[in-house]
Amino acid sequence: MTTAEKALIIGPSWVGDMVMSQSFYKRLKERNPQMQIDVLAPGWCKPILERMPEITEAIEMPVGHGSFDLKTRYTIGKMLAKKHYTHAYILPNSAKSALIPLFAGIKKRTGWKGEMRYGLLNDLRPNKKDFQYMVERYVALAHPKSEMKNSSSLGGLELLPKPSLSVDKSVQQSTLNKFNLSLDSKVLGLCPGAEFGPAKKWPEHHYAQVAESLCQQGYQVWLFGSQKDVDACNNIRQQVSESYQKQIFVLAGKTSLIEAVDLLAACETVVSNDSGLMHVAAAVGCQVVAVYGSTSPKYTPPLAEKVEIVHTDIECRPCFKRECPLGHLKCLKELDAKQVIDSIGHFNS
């Protein structure tokens, strides 16, 4: 690599994937500390990218996820041509995600073999399935194709750079003040939502049992999520004994994503479904208990220093379905709260 390199990254569209992609930016910087890294991604990503010191500029992608809109992509490409990028890395697998770097005239365009990307990419990587973890697939793109034969080429998951979102303590304190929160007692964060679907969602009554147990130990409990998760979070709070409900704060639907980042960073431990917030919690230094239902930690584990993975071992999981194809959701219903409570205890043992 030369010190004059200037890279355009076509970023992912999901929270967890965007957080994990920081490992890739870190590896690019390790290989060339002077490289300028700009990321083209949905507008919601901008605050997240601004917490990654490796990123020079976050450029908002005006085309919605799933939309083709060739004319707008062409216009963006011609606009970005003026920035004279030397290299483009396309992290999504779709053909349309590779169009803007082509229109921008970027000479070297790197990405994994995906849907009809021949010609769109000229540094096409054909062996994605030789890399087990998504984060490995991202990081491998920072290396020449000749060096990247399989996962062992990277030396194992533990040797990869970990995502680490920066947190400004003064901004964090302002966020705590905004929601009338204090750090007078330890905080357990709960993230009971999952955009993917119900096959990732651990039952609310299990979350309530965890909340009750930690409240008994003197913790306060903060419930995170989007507007879609408000009812679930309120239901969890209502299932806890009335005497402990004053220790439980429902933040779902109230915070912006970046406010959630700052508040998660104030939590000692976070229990989460396999979701974007799970990866955020890992990237801000929390102890993470990750609950897996239809998906697998063998693909997208939380990349935290202290992690406990919990799941059942019934033969039909992981199925990677949004909804249970058998209708019983045993992979989550049969994962009892004691297993998660014990996992939290392991951090302090």
N, C-alpha and C positions, 0 to 999 in steps of 0.2 A: 504493500500500500504506500501511496505517496501522501505527503502532508497537505497536498492541494485538494484532496478528495472532499466532495460535497455530495451528500447522499439524501435522496428523497425516499422516505418510507411510506408505503401504502399500508396504513395501520388497520388493526382488527376493529370490529364493530361492537364487540361485547366487553363488558367491564373486566371480567376475569382475564380474558385474552389480552386486553390492553395492558393490564398490570403485569402479566407474565412476559409480555414483549419487552419489558425493561431489561430483562436478562440479555436480550439480543443487542440492545443499544449499548449496554455496558461492555459486551464483548467487542463490539465495533470500536468503542473508545479505547479498550485495552490494546487493540491491534493498531490503532491510529489515534492518539490522543488529540490531534489537531483537526480531526474530521468534523465538519459541520453536519449535524443530523437534523433534518426537518421531517415532520410527520404529518401526513395528510390523513385526517380522520374525522369522524362525526363531531359536531359541535360540543356534545356533552363530554367528550374526551379531553377538551382543552384544559380544564382545571387539573385533571389527573396528570396530563403531560407536563404541565407547569411545575409539578412536584418531582419531576425527573430531571436532575441537573445535567444529564447527558444530552437533552434535547435543546437545540438552538431555537427552533420555531415550531409551534403547532399551527397548522393550516387547516381551517375548517372546510370539510367536504360538504358542499351544499346538496349533493344528490343523496336521497334517502337510501337506507339499507334495503337492498333488493330491487331498487329502481335502476333501469338501464340508462335512459336519458342520454343518448349518444351525443347530442348537440352540446349539452352542458359539459360533458366530459371532454369534448374536443376543445371547448372554450377554455376550460381550466388548464388543459395540457398546454395550449398555446401561451397562456399567461405564465405558467411555470417554466416554459422554455427560456424566459428572460433571466431566470435564476442560474442557468448554466450548471445544472447538476451533472456530476461525472458518473453517478451510479444510482440506480433505483433498486429497492428491495420490495417485493410485493408479498406481504404476509398472508392475506386471504387467498383462497384457492380458486376463486371464480375467474372466468375470462374477462369479465367487465372490469374487474379491479386492476387488470394489467393494461387497460387502454390508455389511461392518462399518461403514464411514463412513456408510452410509444408516441403519443401525440406531442409530448414535450421534447421529443428528440433526444432522450437520454440514451447514451450509447450502450451502456451495460445495464441489463435488466435481469435481475436474479429472482428466482422463486421456484417453488416446488411444481412439479408436473401436476396440472389440474385439468379443469374442463376446457379442452380446445385452446391451449395456450401456446401451441407451436407457432413461432413467428412473433408472437407478442413478447415472449421472453427469449433472450439469446444466451442466458446462463441458466438453462433449465436443469433442475435437479430431479432425477427420476426415482430416487430410492427413499422417499419419505417414510415408508413403512418399516425401514430398517432402524428408525429412531422411535423408541417406545413412547417417550413423553413429549407433549406438545412443546414444552420449553426447550427441549433438545432440538426439535425441528426448527424453532426460531433461531437458536444460537448457531446451529450448523450452517445457516445461510451466511454468517459472518466470515466463514472460512472458505478457501478455495475448494471447488468440487473434488479435486484430486485427494484432498486430505480427509474428506468426510464419507467414509465407507459405511459406518453404522454407529450405534450409541457409544461403543467402546472408544471410538475415535475422539470423543469429547472427554473421556476419562471418568464418566459416571455422573449421576445427578448431583452428588455432593460437591463436585468440583466446579459446577457452573456458578456464575455470578447470580446472586439472589436479587429479586426486586426489592427496592427499599425506597419508598416514597418519603420525601422530606416533610417534616412537620415543624412549622414555626410556632414556638411556644406562646408568643403573644397573640397570634391569630387563634390558636387553640383556646386560650383563656377567654378571648372574646366570644368564641362559639359556646363555651361552657356558660358564660354569663347570659348569652342570648336565650338559652334554654333552661336557665335557672338550675344548673347542675353544679355540684361540688365534688371534690375528690377527698372528702372527709373520711370516706370508707372505700375499701377496694371495690372495683367495678367488674361485674361479669356482663359481657355483651352477648346477646342472643340474636341470631339472624335466621328467622324461621321461613323466609321466602325463598323462591327460586324461579327465575324467569322461564327456565326450560320447561317446567311443568310439574304436576303433582307427584310424579314418580321420583322426584328429588326431595319432597317435603316430608320431613319427620313429623309425626302427629303432634298437634298442639298440646294435648294433655301430657305428652312426654316432656315437652319443653317446660310446661308448668311445674312438673315435678322437679325438674332441675332448678328452676327459679326458686321454688319453695325451699329446697335443700340449701342452696347458697345463701338465701336470705336468713335462714336459721344460723348460718355461720357468720353473719354480720355483713355480708356483701350487699351492695345495691345492684340492681339489674337494669340494664338499658336494652330496650328492644328496637332493633334497626330494620329498615326496609323501605320500600316504595309505597306509594299510595295504595297499591294493590294489596299490601300486607297489613294495612291498618286494622282491619277486622280480626285477622288472625292474632295480631299482637295484643289487641284489646281482650280477646278471648283468653289468651294465655294469662294475662294479668288477672282476669276475673276468676280463673280457676285456682289461683293462689289464695291461701287463707287471708281473710280480710286484715288481720293484724300485720301482715307483711306487705300488703299492697302499697303502702306509703314508700316502700323501698324500691318500687318498680316504676320505671319511667318509659312510656311509649313514645319513641322518637320517629317511628315509621310515618312517612307521609309529611313530616314536618321539616326535615333537613334537606338541603341540597346534597348532591353526591360528595362534594368536597367538604361540606360540614360533617358528613358521616365519616369521612376519612379522618378528620381531626378528632372526632369523638371516639372513634374506634381506637385511635392511638392512645387514648386515656384509659382504655380497658386493660386490666391485667390478663384476663383470659376471655376468649370468644368461642362460643359454640355456634357452629354454622352448618347449614346444608351445603352441598357442593354448589357454590354460587359465586357471583362476582365479589360480593362482600367478604366471602371467605378468603379470597386472594388479596383483597385490600387489607384485611386484618393481619394476614401473614406479612404483607409488605410494610406495615407500620410497627412491626416488632411484637405483636401480641403472642401469647401462648394460644394455640389454636386446637380445638377439638373439632375435627371435620367428620360430619355424618354423611355416609354414602348409602344411597338406595339403589337406583337403577344404573348409576354410573360407577366409575372405578378410579381409585387413586393411582392405578397403574398408567393413567393417561394424564390427568390434571391434578396432581396432589398440591396442597398448599405448600409454598416454599418458605416456610418459617423455620427458625432455629429450634423451636420447641413445638412439636406437633404430636397429637394423638389421633390416629385414624380409627374410626369405629364403623362397623358394618356387620350384617349377618352373613352367614355362609350358605344360605339356601341355594340349591343348584340352579335356579332360574336367574340368578343375578351374577354379573351385571348384564342387563338386557339393552341398556342405552335407549329405552323408550321414554317418551314424554308421559305416557300414562301406562299403568300396569296392564299388560296384554292379557293377563289371567284374571284380573279384576280383584285380586285379594290384597295386594300391596304388602305382602308378608315381610318383604325385605326391610321395610321401615316399621311396620306395626310390631314386629317381633324383636325389634331392637329396643330393649327397655332402658328406662332412664338411669337405672343403677350403673349400667355400663359407662354412660357418659359422666355421671357423677364421680365414679371411680377414676375415670381418665383425667378429670380435673384435679383430683387428689394426687395423681402421679406427679404432677408438676411440682408439688410441694414436698414430695417424699424424698 
